[in-house]
Amino acid sequence: MKFVSVAEVKNRLTVYLAQARKKREPIIVTRHGKPYALIQPISERDLEDLGWKALGQESLRKAWDR
């Protein structure tokens, strides 16, 4: 698990999003040295559990494949 400051994430957000997805590993975002937020990969199953299925299968598939 990786810890990164809010300032660092702000400067390199796309890098950290790509890392989380590629490595399938969460990233803890810290503010003033304390945990503040979590960047974590999401699976198709997670999307379904969150109710994104309402978008329709085709829209979900397109969003997933990006």
C-alpha positions as CSV (number, residue, x, y, z in Angstrom):
1,M,0.0,0.0,0.0
2,K,1.3,3.4,-1.0
3,F,0.9,6.7,1.0
4,V,0.8,10.0,-1.0
5,S,0.1,13.6,0.1
6,V,-2.9,15.5,-1.2
7,A,-0.5,18.0,-2.9
8,E,1.3,15.2,-4.7
9,V,-2.0,13.7,-5.9
10,K,-3.1,17.1,-7.1
11,N,0.0,17.5,-9.2
12,R,0.0,13.9,-10.6
13,L,-3.6,12.6,-10.3
14,T,-3.6,10.7,-13.6
15,V,-0.4,8.9,-12.7
16,Y,-1.8,7.7,-9.4
17,L,-5.1,6.7,-11.0
18,A,-3.2,4.6,-13.5
19,Q,-1.0,3.1,-10.8
20,A,-4.0,2.0,-8.8
21,R,-5.7,0.4,-11.8
22,K,-2.6,-1.2,-13.2
23,K,-1.2,-2.6,-9.9
24,R,-4.6,-3.3,-8.4
25,E,-3.4,-1.7,-5.2
26,P,-5.0,1.0,-3.1
27,I,-3.3,4.4,-2.5
28,I,-3.9,6.2,0.7
29,V,-4.0,10.0,0.3
30,T,-2.7,11.9,3.3
31,R,-3.3,15.4,4.5
32,H,-1.0,16.8,7.2
33,G,0.4,13.3,7.6
34,K,-3.0,11.7,8.4
35,P,-5.1,9.5,6.2
36,Y,-7.6,11.6,4.2
37,A,-8.9,9.6,1.2
38,L,-8.4,6.4,-0.7
39,I,-7.7,5.8,-4.4
40,Q,-8.6,2.2,-5.1
41,P,-9.1,0.2,-8.3
42,I,-12.7,-0.7,-9.1
43,S,-14.0,-3.9,-10.7
44,E,-17.0,-4.4,-12.9
45,R,-18.6,-6.3,-10.0
46,D,-18.0,-3.2,-7.8
47,L,-19.8,-1.0,-10.3
48,E,-22.7,-3.4,-10.4
49,D,-22.9,-3.5,-6.6
50,L,-23.0,0.3,-6.6
51,G,-26.0,0.4,-8.9
52,W,-24.3,1.5,-12.1
53,K,-26.1,-1.3,-13.9
54,A,-28.9,1.3,-14.3
55,L,-26.7,2.9,-17.0
56,G,-27.4,-0.1,-19.2
57,Q,-25.1,-2.9,-20.1
58,E,-23.7,-1.1,-23.2
59,S,-23.0,2.1,-21.4
60,L,-21.3,0.2,-18.6
61,R,-19.2,-1.8,-21.0
62,K,-18.1,1.4,-22.8
63,A,-17.2,3.1,-19.5
64,W,-15.3,0.0,-18.4
65,D,-13.3,-0.4,-21.6
66,R,-11.9,3.2,-21.6
